[in-house]
Each structure stands twice: as structure tokens, then as C-alpha cells.
Amino acid sequence: MHDIIIVGGGPAGLTAAVYALRAGKTALVIEKAGFGGQIAFSPKVENIPGTILISGAEFADKLAEQVMALGADVEMECVTGVEKTADGFTVTTEEGASYEGKAVILANGVKHRMLGLPGEEELVGKGLSFCAVCDGAFYTGQETAMIGGGNSALQEALLLSEVCTKVTVVQNLAFFTGEQKLADALMARDNVEVLFSTVVSEYKTADGQLTGLKLHNDATGEDSEITVDGAFLAVGLQPENEAFARLVGLNEYGYYDVNEFCATRTPGLYVAGDCRSKFIRQVTTAAGDGAIAAMGACRWLDAQ
């Protein structure tokens, strides 16, 4: 039996493992796909304190290497359930395995909603991005598109408009769903064009790199094309927390309903990272959650 089982190998889960191991606890990290989570898709990251520039994949590799050097056990499996037992928790996986732990940290993250167009996943990091805060500066002096019309899309489009020669906002509705103040500020920018009632019907590429968008206006039926150096998707995040909701509780958006202490209503069960209700979802806040959750779990274990 491990002291702590950590579900998820993104920045939150791996940071939790670092803190748990350094506190003298045994830790098992179970990751379903690959280390790093969403940050691994970013070709260049400049907002990690103390690091001028690093690729998301390299950052994930370094963090995973640190965790394994500290002695973590790692399993590449998809967790499907967590059950409370008399001695702690049983974690089960899609592959049919089961693991016992005294405490559990859920750091299963979220995934960005995508449009579901052909070749979309292959373009992530090759002209298609999710975070203007992370990647916007790399398109300085270039033309970009922001796909979406909520608060996140408006805020990030404003950020892009400060560095890009042109930003085309593609919104599927006839209006913005974000705050009016943000919408007004965006519409006042000379280098911003907004296409309402418009959807992306196809990605244009050359040599595996995004070069433009094919568009369809639902109101007029008109088809068009634009050339862009990069495009940003801001059509929402999708938590995958339902399997653990009974032990944690979810808010109306499907995120774990916990506060900054990362402790759930089930003793010994903690959550960390983008999967929980929070104001900002960035690599730094995910790492912070991981540290808080791990130290909380360690204190809980020591008190038993």
C-alpha cells in the first residue's frame, strides 16, 4: 500500500509527488496519456518563474524526471474509480488493475474543448494554441484568429491585439457571451475584426503547419477564407470529474467544489490543479495546488 496515490501526471500531480516524496511518504502517480497535461502542448513557455524559455514538453520531462529520481512509482493507466475503504482508498483503472493507498490526490486535469475538425489535434503546437497568455507573444507582428466569444476569448483577444498586426475573432453566435465591458474594449481596437454568426469549417495547412481558416457564416450562408499565422481556441474547458463526484462533489460547471486548501469532504482525499474550481488555470497555480494538496495529505496521514 502506498501512502499517497496521485491521479494525474500534469504539473499539479507531479508537484504533489515531489512534495509527498520529500516529506518521506511513498507515492504512486497514475497517468493515462503522457506527463505534463495541457502544458505539454505548448511549444514555448515563458511564464514559469526562474525560466526564461522552455518548451512545454521539456518542462514536463524535467518534472517527471525529478519525480522518478525521488523514488515515485509510476503507472501509465486510466483511472476509472476511487473507493473509500477501511484502510484508505482503492483506485481502479480501465486496464483492470487496482491499487491501495492511504490517501489520494485527484489531479486529473481538464481538456480543452475542440471543434472536432479533421487534423485538429495534429495542429496543436503547429499554429493552433489554447493560451494567448502563454503563446501570444510568439505571434508579435503577425496575424492571428481567436475562436470563441466568452470572457476567456475576449480577454485573450485583447492581449493578442496588443502584439499582433491583426486579430480576427470568430464567434459562432450573433453576439458575444462575455462581459460587455470586454466586448466594448475589443470592438474599439483598430486591428480587430469580429465575424459574428461564423464557424470554422476547415483548417488550412501547408507542410503540417496552420496557414488559415475556412469559414461559414450561418446567417448568410456565405463561405470565406482567411490567412493567419496562428489561431487560438477558446471554446471552453471540459472537466472529466464525474467518476469521482460522489466522494468530492462538483459545482455547476463540473469542477471539483473545493477551496484553496484542496481538501474534499472525504477525509484523506484531496484535489489539485485545473480540475478544481478556481479563478486562474495556469502552470504556476497548478503547481501551487499540488504542493498544498500534498502537504495537506501528509499532515492528515501523520495525524492518523
Salt bridges, closest charged atoms under 4 A:
ASP3 OD1 - LYS102 NZ 3.37
ASP73 OD2 - HIS2 NE2 2.67
GLU83 OE1 - ARG246 NH2 2.84
GLU193 OE1 - LYS166 NZ 2.92
GLU202 OE1 - LYS214 NZ 3.65
ASP218 OD1 - HIS216 NE2 3.72
ASP223 OD1 - HIS216 ND1 2.69
GLU225 OE1 - LYS204 NZ 2.81
GLU240 OE1 - LYS32 NZ 3.39
GLU240 OE2 - LYS111 NZ 3.75
GLU260 OE1 - ARG276 NH2 2.88
ASP289 OD2 - ARG276 NE 2.86
ASP289 OD2 - LYS278 NZ 2.84
ASP302 OD1 - LYS25 NZ 2.47
